[in-house]
Amino acid sequence: MQNVFRRLFASVLCVWSATVVNLANSQEYPSRPIKLVIPQAPGSGADLVGRMLAEHMSKSLKQSVVVDNKPGANGIIASQLVQREQPDGYTLMLTSVSLVSFNQFLYKNVPFDPLKDFTFISPVADAGFVLVASVNSGIKSWSDLIKKAKAEPDVVKFASAGVGNSTHLYSEMIGLRSDIKIRHIPYKSSGPALMAVVAGEADLMTVTTATGLSQIKGGKVIALAQSGESRSAQLAEVPLLKELAPNMPALPGWYALIGPAKMDAAVTKKISAAVNQFLTDPPIAQKLNDQFLFPIPGTPADIQKRAESEARVWGGLIGDLKLQID
């Protein structure tokens, strides 16, 4: 009996000690610089958001937040680096919907489970997208697109920034949910793909609003529909896709903050609070909106739920299309 009590006491003491240590760690956090990994090159959309966030978190948490750009392998290199770090809150990553909700379905050998091997900390911002048509295509509206594509199946061509890229998947979803057949023409990046639409080599493209706006305003392409929940002030006359096709899911282009799995809940909450403070600051929100990046404040549970929901929708599409990247 004494041995049973000793074991029980030791177990309780162990739990109590761990709780005290975790509480102390969360109260001290952060006591040294934090590394924020960006899985894209300097100058990219993720880099823009990440550097703004790092600057704000440095002030809010009263500790340096250092940006570390780690591009390559569509974010897998950066994700694996972060996954292997200690879950102490000192290595974080600005991830995207494609890295946590698409890649595991696109690639044969992703060396981790994006939904289980990370701590989801906070949603950050969502990028706006717009469906554009070539002025040479004869497509001037959503109804024109549907009419032409139904009359000429697999003749209308859409450009993308590459197989499995968001610009590819979104256009495929438009075709599937609208019951039209459109043909994919992949390019190496968004720039050449958009120029192909301008030149009339392709008829359509789903492109980020930030990338496509100058071509739209210059009359080089025609904006057919916007993604998102509300119309951009700079494209107020362009209807939302959900207004035109109610069965279309939202076209996600969001960024989120994550860390290694099993981060302390109190540390996670502290970081999440700093991110939400960043997103609700009016000058910062306006600066993000000017870049067609829309703040999405929320909790760790919110972004975990969003990532899992996107994985079901877009993972299902990837499976239906039988897309696979070696």
Secondary structure, 3 states (H helix, E strand, C coil): CHHHHHHHHHHHHHHHHHHHHHHHHHHHCCCCCEEEEECCCCCCHHHHHHHHHHHHHHHHCCCCEEEEECCCHHHHHHHHHHHCCCCCCCEEEEEEHHHHHHHHHHECCCCCCCCCCEEEEEEEEEECEEEEEECCCCCCCHHHHHHHHHHCCCCCEEEECCCCCHHHHHHHHHHHHCCCCCEEEECCCHHHHHHHHHHCCCCEEEEEHHHHHHHHHCCCEEEEEECCCCCCHHHCCCCEHHHHCCCCCCCCCEEEEEEECCCCHHHHHHHHHHHHHHHCCHHHHHHHHHCCEEECCCCHHHHHHHHHHHHHHHHHHHHHHCCCEC
